Amino acid sequence: MTDGANTWQAVQAEVLRRIRSGQWAPGGAIPHEADLAQELGCARTTVNRALREVAEMGLIERRRRAGSRVAMRPVRRATLDIPVLRDEIEARGAAYAFTLQKREMALPPVSVQARLALGADRALLHVVGLHLADGHPYALEDRWIDPEAVPQVQDADFTTLSPNEWLVLTIPFEGGDIAFSAHAATQGEAAALRCPEGAALFVVERVTWRGEARLTCVRLTFAPGHRLVTVI
């Protein structure tokens, strides 16, 4: 590395170069962070950040006290962003609209209570709305938001901004889990998405959190023909 090129991104690039060139073989030990920092002329914290990023890519395995090793069987991981559906629809050249169908404080079903790790008597904000592309149904958003974790939601106007867009643009989060599935359209979903009952629908279920607080649980049901595109 040249002088001044001691950012974590530069260290990451050098680590990737050594792995991909075979200089660091699969299963082989990676030098200790302190040794790499001295070799590359940067802080140990910089090396730590770079190795964490490479570990997230599935190319190295990090174990406390055992050090880091190049993965024997690297796992290619897809990158998934939480999309703003307005942007997704407009990127396809379609006009975007959102219609709010329900907003109420209610007790969530058991499945939502479990995903948000909440007690049975905890009321949440329940919001249901439909995203449209050129006037046609695009996705049905069925969302539960914990007002104790997201107190700003009490003042949010979901008639002008969808919960999806408001949360992505307003509320920071640290992590989450996501599940993908397909199922046959129920009578209610068929009516909302203007498709035959029993039609195959793509469903995304997602929970996001910050620290110990679960912020929101959402179920997005897309109209028939939806495709998910990501990168690896």
C-alpha positions in Angstrom: 0.0 0.0 0.0 1.2 3.5 -0.8 1.5 6.4 1.6 -1.9 7.8 2.5 -3.7 4.6 1.3 -4.4 3.4 4.8 -8.2 3.6 5.0 -10.2 0.5 5.9 -11.3 0.3 2.2 -7.7 0.2 1.1 -6.9 -2.5 3.6 -10.0 -4.5 2.5 -8.8 -4.3 -1.1 -5.4 -5.6 -0.2 -6.9 -8.5 1.9 -9.2 -9.4 -1.1 -6.2 -9.3 -3.4 -4.2 -11.7 -1.3 -7.1 -14.1 -1.0 -8.0 -14.0 -4.7 -4.4 -14.4 -5.8 -3.9 -17.4 -3.7 -1.3 -15.7 -1.5 -3.5 -16.5 1.4 -4.8 -20.1 0.7 -8.2 -21.5 1.7 -8.0 -22.7 5.3 -4.8 -20.7 5.9 -4.3 -18.5 8.9 -4.4 -14.7 8.4 -1.7 -12.7 10.2 -2.7 -11.1 13.4 -4.3 -7.7 13.2 -1.4 -6.0 15.0 1.0 -7.5 12.5 -1.1 -6.5 9.5 -1.4 -3.0 10.9 2.3 -2.6 11.2 2.9 -4.1 7.7 0.3 -1.9 6.0 1.1 1.3 8.0 -2.3 1.8 9.5 -4.1 1.5 12.9 -5.2 -1.8 14.2 -8.8 -0.6 14.3 -8.6 0.0 10.6 -7.5 -3.6 10.0 -10.3 -4.8 12.3 -12.9 -2.9 10.3 -11.5 -4.3 7.0 -11.5 -7.9 8.2 -15.1 -7.5 9.5 -16.2 -6.4 6.1 -14.5 -9.3 4.3 -15.9 -11.7 6.9 -19.4 -10.3 6.0 -18.7 -11.2 2.4 -18.1 -14.8 3.6 -14.5 -15.0 2.5 -12.8 -15.3 5.9 -13.8 -16.9 9.2 -13.1 -15.0 12.4 -13.1 -16.7 15.8 -12.2 -15.2 19.1 -8.8 -16.2 20.4 -8.4 -18.5 17.4 -7.7 -15.7 14.9 -8.9 -15.4 11.3 -8.6 -17.9 8.5 -9.5 -17.9 4.8 -12.8 -19.7 4.4 -12.4 -23.2 3.0 -15.7 -22.9 1.2 -16.5 -19.2 0.7 -20.1 -18.4 0.7 -21.3 -15.8 -1.8 -23.7 -13.5 -0.1 -26.4 -11.4 -1.7 -26.8 -7.7 -0.8 -30.3 -6.8 0.1 -31.4 -3.2 0.6 -34.7 -2.1 2.1 -36.2 -0.5 -1.0 -38.4 2.6 -1.1 -41.2 1.3 -3.2 -41.8 4.8 -4.7 -38.2 4.8 -6.0 -38.5 1.2 -7.3 -41.7 2.0 -9.2 -40.5 5.3 -10.6 -37.3 3.6 -11.7 -39.4 1.4 -14.0 -40.9 4.5 -15.6 -44.2 4.2 -13.9 -46.2 6.8 -11.9 -46.3 6.1 -8.2 -49.3 6.4 -5.8 -50.1 5.1 -2.3 -53.6 4.6 -0.8 -54.0 4.3 3.0 -56.6 1.6 3.8 -56.3 1.2 7.6 -54.6 2.9 10.5 -55.4 1.9 14.0 -54.0 0.9 17.4 -54.6 -2.8 17.9 -53.3 -6.0 19.5 -51.2 -7.8 16.9 -51.7 -11.5 16.0 -49.6 -14.1 17.8 -47.2 -14.4 14.8 -46.4 -10.7 15.0 -46.0 -10.8 18.8 -43.5 -13.6 18.4 -41.5 -11.9 15.7 -41.3 -8.6 17.7 -40.8 -10.4 21.0 -43.7 -8.6 22.7 -46.3 -9.5 25.3 -49.8 -10.4 24.4 -51.3 -7.2 25.8 -49.1 -4.8 23.9 -51.0 -2.7 21.4 -49.2 -1.6 18.2 -49.9 0.7 15.4 -51.4 -1.3 12.5 -51.1 0.3 9.0 -52.4 -1.2 5.8 -52.0 0.4 2.4 -51.6 -0.3 -1.3 -48.7 0.8 -3.5 -49.7 1.5 -7.1 -47.8 1.7 -10.4 -49.6 3.6 -13.2 -52.8 3.1 -11.2 -52.3 -0.7 -11.0 -51.7 -2.6 -7.8 -48.0 -3.2 -7.1 -47.8 -4.3 -3.5 -50.0 -4.6 -0.4 -48.2 -3.3 2.7 -49.5 -4.7 6.0 -47.3 -3.2 8.8 -47.1 -3.2 12.6 -45.1 -0.5 14.3 -44.2 -0.3 18.0 -44.9 3.3 19.1 -42.7 2.8 22.2 -39.7 2.1 19.9 -40.8 4.7 17.3 -42.6 7.5 19.1 -42.4 9.8 16.1 -44.9 7.5 14.3 -47.7 9.1 16.2 -47.3 12.3 14.2 -46.6 10.6 10.8 -49.1 11.4 8.1 -49.4 8.2 6.0 -51.9 9.8 3.6 -49.0 11.7 2.1 -46.1 9.3 2.7 -46.3 5.5 2.9 -45.0 3.8 6.1 -42.4 2.1 3.9 -41.0 5.4 2.7 -41.4 7.2 6.0 -39.5 4.6 8.0 -36.6 4.2 5.5 -36.1 8.0 5.3 -36.7 8.9 8.9 -36.0 6.1 11.4 -32.4 4.6 11.6 -32.1 0.9 12.2 -29.2 -1.5 12.9 -30.4 -4.8 11.6 -33.3 -7.1 10.8 -34.4 -10.4 9.4 -36.2 -11.1 6.2 -38.2 -14.0 4.8 -39.4 -14.7 1.2 -42.3 -17.0 0.3 -45.0 -17.6 -2.2 -48.6 -18.4 -1.6 -52.0 -18.4 -3.2 -54.0 -15.1 -3.0 -56.7 -15.0 -0.4 -60.0 -13.4 -1.2 -58.9 -10.2 0.4 -55.6 -10.1 -1.3 -57.2 -10.9 -4.7 -59.6 -8.0 -4.3 -56.8 -5.6 -3.3 -54.3 -6.7 -6.0 -57.0 -7.2 -8.6 -56.0 -10.7 -9.4 -57.8 -14.1 -9.3 -58.2 -15.7 -6.0 -55.6 -18.4 -5.7 -53.1 -16.6 -7.9 -49.4 -17.1 -7.0 -48.1 -14.1 -5.1 -44.6 -13.2 -3.9 -44.4 -12.3 -0.2 -41.7 -10.5 1.7 -41.8 -10.5 5.5 -39.3 -8.3 7.4 -38.5 -7.2 10.9 -36.1 -4.4 11.7 -34.6 -3.4 15.0 -32.3 -0.9 16.7 -30.4 -2.3 19.7 -32.8 -4.4 21.7 -35.9 -2.6 20.3 -37.9 -4.2 17.6 -39.2 -1.3 15.4 -41.5 -2.8 12.9 -42.8 -5.9 11.3 -44.1 -5.7 7.7 -45.6 -8.1 5.2 -45.4 -7.0 1.6 -47.5 -9.0 -0.8 -46.7 -8.2 -4.5 -49.0 -8.4 -7.5 -48.5 -11.4 -9.8 -45.4 -11.3 -11.9 -43.2 -9.5 -9.4 -39.4 -10.2 -9.7 -36.8 -9.6 -7.0 -33.4 -8.5 -8.3 -30.3 -8.2 -6.1 -26.5 -8.4 -6.4 -23.9 -10.9 -5.3 
